[in-house]
Amino acid sequence: YRYRKLAISVAALVAFSLVYTILFGQNPLYIALEGTLLFFLLVMVPEPKTSPNTKKEQIVYGMLVGSLVAIGLFFHFIEAYVIALLIGNLYNHRCFLWKLLPLTKEPKSGTVAI
């Protein structure tokens, strides 16, 4: 796998299966093998420009998106897949900005903080 993003797809599939089983009380195998979910999990979710790079963030991102897809299907959202991907990308963007912005300013050396 060229971009090393398989953890996202696996985490999303596991999270989807668990949440789907809890909410619907049914086996998620039929929906998991359906073309729409497979295309979504293997092509759209691990897209390199919008998905995280570190393994830990990939797993969290995948679990978030997979869970949101199952919840969206449970509540009959029209575009459950797109909404889940949008929220996952907003989460990933927030994590990226959080790393760039310093929370506090450190005083320069030789100065006294008041």
C-alpha positions in Angstrom: 0.0 0.0 0.0 1.8 3.0 -1.3 0.8 5.7 1.1 0.8 3.6 4.3 -2.7 4.5 5.2 -4.2 1.0 5.6 -4.6 1.6 9.4 -7.3 4.2 8.6 -9.4 1.7 6.5 -9.0 -1.1 9.0 -9.8 1.1 12.0 -12.8 2.5 10.2 -14.1 -0.9 9.3 -13.7 -2.2 12.8 -15.4 0.8 14.3 -18.2 0.7 11.8 -18.8 -3.0 12.5 -18.9 -2.5 16.3 -21.2 0.5 16.2 -23.5 -1.0 13.5 -23.8 -4.2 15.6 -24.6 -2.2 18.7 -27.1 0.1 17.1 -28.9 -2.2 14.7 -28.3 -5.5 16.4 -27.5 -7.1 13.1 -24.5 -8.6 11.4 -22.8 -5.7 9.4 -21.2 -8.1 6.9 -23.7 -7.3 4.1 -23.1 -3.6 4.3 -19.4 -4.0 4.9 -19.0 -5.9 1.6 -21.3 -3.5 -0.3 -19.5 -1.5 -2.9 -20.3 1.9 -1.5 -18.7 1.3 1.9 -15.7 -0.5 0.4 -15.1 2.3 -2.0 -15.5 4.9 0.8 -13.1 3.1 3.2 -10.5 2.2 0.6 -10.4 5.3 -1.6 -12.1 8.3 0.0 -11.1 8.0 3.7 -7.4 7.3 3.3 -6.9 10.1 0.7 -3.4 11.4 1.3 -4.0 15.1 1.3 -6.8 15.1 3.9 -5.9 12.1 6.2 -3.4 12.2 9.1 0.2 10.9 8.8 1.0 9.3 12.1 -0.3 5.9 12.9 -2.0 6.9 16.2 -3.9 9.8 14.4 -4.8 7.5 11.5 -6.4 5.0 13.9 -8.4 7.7 15.7 -9.4 9.3 12.4 -10.5 5.9 11.0 -12.5 5.0 14.1 -14.2 8.4 14.1 -15.2 8.2 10.5 -16.3 4.6 10.7 -18.4 5.3 13.8 -20.0 8.3 12.3 -21.0 6.4 9.2 -22.8 3.8 11.3 -24.5 6.5 13.4 -25.5 8.3 10.2 -27.1 5.2 8.7 -28.9 4.5 12.0 -30.5 8.0 12.0 -31.2 7.8 8.2 -29.0 10.8 7.2 -29.2 11.3 3.5 -25.4 11.7 3.0 -24.1 9.7 6.0 -20.8 8.9 4.2 -20.1 12.5 3.1 -21.0 14.0 6.5 -18.8 11.5 8.3 -15.9 12.3 6.0 -16.4 16.0 6.5 -16.4 15.7 10.3 -13.3 13.5 10.1 -11.5 16.0 7.9 -12.5 18.9 10.2 -11.1 16.8 13.2 -7.9 16.2 11.3 -7.5 19.8 10.3 -8.1 20.9 13.9 -5.3 18.5 15.1 -3.0 19.9 12.4 -3.7 23.5 13.4 -3.3 22.6 17.1 0.3 21.4 16.5 1.1 24.6 14.6 -0.2 27.1 17.1 1.7 27.5 20.3 -0.6 27.6 23.4 1.6 29.9 25.4 4.4 32.2 24.5 7.7 31.3 26.1 9.7 34.3 27.3 12.9 35.1 25.5 16.1 34.1 27.2 17.4 36.8 29.5 14.0 38.3 30.2 11.9 37.9 33.3 8.3 36.8 33.0 6.0 38.8 35.2 
